[in-house]
Amino acid sequence: MKRLAIFVVSLAVIVSVGAVAPAAAQEDVVVLQGGMIHTLVEGAEVIEDGVVVIQDGRIAAVGGSDTAIPAGAQVVDVSGQHLYPGFFDSVTRLGLTEIGAVAVTSDFSELGDNNPHLEAASAVHPASEIIPVTRANGTTHAVAAPQGNGISGQGSLIHLDGWTVEEMFVENVYMVVRWPNLQTRGFDRATFTVFNRSFAEAKEEYETSVADLEKLLEDARRYATSDVRDDPTQRNFKLEALAPVLNGDQPLLVAVNSERGIRDVIAFAERNDVKVVIAGGREAWRIADEVAASGVPVILGATQSLPSREDDPYDAPYAAPGKLHAAGVKFAISTFNASAARTLPYEAATAVPYGLPAEEALKAITRYPAEIMGVAADLGTVEAGKIANLFVADGDPLDIATQVTHVVIQGRLIDPYDNKHDNSYQKYKARPRR
């Protein structure tokens, strides 16, 4: 009888838990209600008094005030505020470095040349104090990019929230290449002296470096069609890693700034039938029409910087995005940094008074990098079906006075003020006066 009673009680508990389970599950649904939604979808208007329904980490619905709100959902009132897709910093060292002057906190480069098999995600430190500071300004995802000679490795797209790398990791989106420089002047680190050489010598070294890169791609093509890759003792992980580049699934992100170098990279891509993305591109504005005609996208570095040449106008970096936009070049803006990644919206904002429309500035750090990286199906705009990486602000996010009030990453509400900067501010603000 005791066993029967225990069974009956247990069954009652199971039935009661089962009855409330659907309601508990509904608590995972988050609704942002009442804000002005800037979807950044082409041709779409701002949705006044809008509603965004988030479920299972993705956007389930976007619409006006008449949008159905699921029963039991967590409703967040954002009335009078502005909702945007999360900012996307497409070339960074986030998670790969903490304190630049302390070598043991940096892991963004590898010894030796040409390491295409290395993935930046394997070195990302999820507990980096820089990540929460960065997302406090609306950046919800970024690409951690390695650095090195030749082919540096693969840039890893990560969400800026997660206990582990596995929780943060999305996919590897490009292969980083450091394009050789054609320089007649250099610095000898062994003797700490400046040296000069002839243009012929510099050009020969430059052409040799480019030829070595082309040979590596050709070796990868031959390896892909050989029987060697089926033999575990003969596998070449470096050549295997180049397969996505050769079949067009992954672009080469080529770090190059000079006018000559950009032209050579475009020609290199045509010769070798590979996709390339210009990274840096400080002088791309000089040949904007040529770049536009090639269809090669550009990821510009920080606009808040000095001109690359002594005789350039002072505002050359500020005006470069506007000139590329006018020429029809697909481009994005990035910080190429970690500690300064939080300034991403202001790098875009700096270009606005110098010819770049404000909405294009927003797209340059949201939608366009997603399109360039090939992840626009999941990120970049506020649309149903996309990953719920969003933020809410009390004004124009390109304005330094604007405050981000809510951050959503993979459908989870993240406290934007839970970061080292704000915690230090609160701590010392409460310091007793003596």
N, C-alpha and C positions, 0 to 999 in steps of 0.2 A: 504493500500500500504506500510505503514511504517513497519507493522508486516511482510509482505511478504519479504520486503527488508532485515529485520533483520534475518528472517529465512534462506534466500539465503546466506547471509554473514556467518551465524553460520554454515550452511552446508558446505560451502567452507572451513572454518577453520577446521572443523572435518575431512574433506577429506584430507586436506593438512597435518594435524597432523598424520592421519593414514598412509599417504604415506611415512612419514619420520620415523615412529615408528620402523620398522625393522632395519634401519641403526643405530638408537640410541641404540637399544638393542644389536647390535653387539659391541658397545663400552664396554660392560661388558665382552667381551672375551679378555683375556690377553694371550699374546704369549711371551715366553722367548726364544730368538733366539741366536744361535751362540755359546753356551757354551758347555762344556764337561759334558755329563749327566752320572752320576753314579747312575744307577737305583737300584743297590744292589739286583737285581733279581738273583736267583741262576743260575750260568753259563753264565750270560749276560756280554757282553763286554761293556766298556765305549763307549758311542756314541759321536764321535767327531763332532764338528759343528752341534750340535743337536738342536731340536725344541721341546718345550713342549707347547701344546695348552690347555688353562684352560678355562672352561665354566661352569657356574652355580655352582661354588664352587668345581668342580671336574676336574680331568685331562681328557681331551677329546682325546688327541693324544700325542704320544711320538715317535720321530723318527729322521732321519737324515735331512740334509738340503733340501731334496726334499719333506718334509712333507708339505701338503697344509695348508696355512695360511688363515683363513676366512677373507673376505673383511670387512674393518672397525674395525678390532681388534686393541687393544692397544699392539703394539710390543715393547718389551724391549730388547735392544741389550746387551747381556751378553758375547760377544765374548772374548775368552781367559780366561774365568772364569769357575768355577766348580759348577755344580748343584747337590744337594743331597736331599734325603727325609729329612723332618724335624726331628730333634732329639726328642727322646721320653724319658722323665724322669719318670719312672714308679712308684716310691714311693717318694712323696715329701710332704711338707707342704705349697706349693705355694697357695697363696690366703687365707690361714688359719692363718697366722701370719705375722706380720710386723716388730716389734722390740721385740726380745726375752726377754729383761729385763723389758718391759712394759706389764704387764699382760693383760690389757684391749685391747691390739692389737693382742692377740692370742686367737684363738678359735678352737684348734685342738683336744681337749679332753673333755670328759663329766664325770660328777660325777657318782659314782657307777660302778658296774661290769656288763658286758654283755649288750651291747646296739646295737644289730644287726640291729635294725630298723632305726638307725641314718644314714643319708647320708651326706658325707662330703660336697657335692655341696651346701647344704643349708647354710653353713657357709663361703663359698668362697666370698672374697671381690674383685670384678673385677677391682677396681681402685688401687689395691696394686702397689706400686712403684717397687716392686721386680719383677713383671711379665715382664715389658718392658726390664729391665736389663737382665733377663734370656733369652728372645727371641733374644736379640742382638747377642748372640753367636750361634744361630741356633736352639734352642729348641722351637718347635712350639706347642707341646702338652705334657701334663703331667697328672699324677694321684695325686689328692689331697687326702691324706690318713689320717684318724683319728688315734688317739692314746688313749689308755686307758687300763684298766685291763680286762682280759678275752677277749670276743669278743667286739672290739672297735667300730665297725660300718662298713659302706661300703665306699670303695675308689672310688672316682668319676673321670672319665676321662674328662678333660677339654681342650679346645683350649685356647692358651695363647693370646687371643684377643677377645674383646667383651664388649659392654656397660653393659650388664646384665649377670647374671649367666645362664639364659635361652639361651642366644646366645652362651655362652662358653661350656655349658654342652653337652657331648656326651652320656655317659651311665655309670652306676655303674659296675665296672669290677671285683671287688673282695670283700670278707669279711675279714676284718683285725682281726687277733687273736694274742694276746700277750701270747706266750708260757711261762708257769711257769719255774722258775729257781730252780735248786737243789743246794742250797747253805748252807754251814754250818756256814758261817760268814755273819753277816748283820749289818745294822745300824738302831738304834732306833731314829727316828726323834723327839720323844717326849722328850728324855733325851740327845740327841746328843752324844750318846755313841755307840761304837762298841761292838757287843756281839757275842759269839760263842755258838754253840749247836752241839749235836751229829749228826752223819750221819743218824742214824735211825730216829731221829726227822725230819730232813730235807727231808728225803725220804718219810716219811709218809705225810708230808704237800704237797710235789710235786705230789704224787700219788692221793691224795684227790682232788687237783686242776684239774688234768687230768680227773679224774672220773666225776667231776662236769661238765666239758665241754662235755663229752660223754653223760651224762644224759640230758643236754640241747638239744643236737641233737636228742636224742631218744624222748624227749618230743615233739620236733617239728615234728617228723615223726608221732607220734600218733595224734597230733593236726590236721595235714594235712588230716587225714582220718576220723576225728570226725565230728559230727554235730554241735559242739560248734561254729565253725567258721562262721556258717550261722546266728548266733544270735548276732545282733549288740551289745548287752549288755555284751556278753561273749568273744568278740574278743580279741585276744592276738597278738599285733602288733610285739612283739619281736619274737614269734614263727613263725608268718607269714613271716617275713623277711628272715627266714632261708630256705624257700622253694626252692629258686634258687640254694642253696648249696646242698640240698638233692637230687635235680633232675639232678645235674651235669652241670647246666648252669653257675654257678659261683663258682670259687675256693676259698678255704680259704687261704689267704695270712698269713702265720704263721711266726711271728718274732721270730727267734731262731738262735743262733750262735754257741753253743757248739756242739762238736762231738756227745756226748750222746743225747743231745736234738734233733739233726737232725735225728738220728736213731729212736728216739721215735716218732717223727712227721711222719716219713715214715710208721712206724708200725701203728700209730693211723689212718692214711688215709686208710690203707688196712682194718683195723678192722671195720671202720665205713663207708666204701665205699663212700668216698668223695674225690674230687680233692684238692690237696694242692700245694702251691707254697712256697718255702723257701724264707724268706726275711731276709737279713743280711748274713747268712751263712758263717761267718768268718772262721769256721773250716771245711767247706764242702770239701776243697781240701784234707784234711786228709783221707777222705773216698770217694774220687771222684768216684771210680769204683762202690761202693755200690749205690751212688746217681744216677749214670748213669743207673744202672740196674733197679732201681725203676721207672725210667722215670719221676721223680719229678723235675721240673725246679727250678732254683735258681736265685733270684735277689740279686746280690752282692751289698754291700754298697761301699762307697768311697774307692778307692785303695790307695789314698794318706793318709794313716793312720798308726798307730803303730801296731805291732803284738799283738795278743790277749793273748799270754803267754810269760812269761819271758824268756823261753828257746827256743822260736821260732826264726828262722833266721830273720834278719832285713827286708828282702825283701818278707816276707810271704804274706802280702796283695798285693804287686805288682805282684807276681807270681801266685796268686790264680786263676785269670781268665784263664791264659795259661794252668794251670793244669786241670781245669775243661773242657776246650776245648779239650785237648788231650784225656781225658777220655770219651768224647762224651756226656757231660752234657749240656742240653739246659740251657743257662743262659743269663742274661742281667746285665747291670751295671746301678746303680742309685745313687743319692746323699742323699736321705732320709732327705732332707733339704729344706730350702726356700732361705735364703740369699746366700747360696753356690751353689744353683742350676745352676747358670751360669757357674760353673766349670765342668759340666758334660762331655764335650769332652775331658778335660784334665785328668779326672779320667780314662777314657778309654785309653787315650794315654799313661798313665803311665805303663799300662800292656804290651804295645808293646815291649819294650826292654827286657822284662822278659818272653817271650815265646808266647805271643798272636799275631797271624798274624794281620797286620794293617786292612785288610778288615773285619776280625772278630771283631775287636774293634769297627769299624763303625756299623756293624750289631748289636752289643751288646747294642747300644743306638738308634737304628732305627727299624730294621726289627724284631729282636728277642723279644723285649718287646711287640711288637704288636702281635706276634704269641702267646706268653705266656698269654697275656691278652685276647686273642680270638677276636681281632679286625683287624687281618691281611687282611681281605677283604677290609678294608677301609684305612689302614695306613701302614707305614713301608717301602714301596718301591715306586719308581717312575714308575707307570703303569697306563694305561688308565682305567678309571672307579673309581680310588681311590680319596679320598679327597685331594684337592690340598694344602697340607701342605709341603712346600718346602723352601729351602734357597739356595742362591748363594754366593760363597766365592771366594776370589782371590787366593786361594791355598788350601793346605791340612787343613781341619777344625780341625784336631787333633794337629796341630801346633799352639802354642800360638801366633805366630806372624801373623797368617792369619786373615784377616778381612772379616766379613760377609757383603756383599754389598746389598743384597736384601733378604727380607723375605716375604713369601706368606703363609697366613693362611686362610683356607676355600676359596681359590681363590682370596683373597684380598691382594694387595700389602701393606705391612706394612713397615714403615720407621724404620730400625733397630737402627738408631741413635736418635730416639725420646725417650730418657729415662733419668732418673735422673742423671746417671753417666756422660753421654755425655753432657747433658745440663749444669751441674756444670762445666765440663771441659771448655766448650765454654765461659761460663760466666766469669770464673776467668782468662782464657787466654786473654780475652779482657779487663781485669782490667787495668786502666791507671797507668802508672809508675810515681812515684813522687820522 
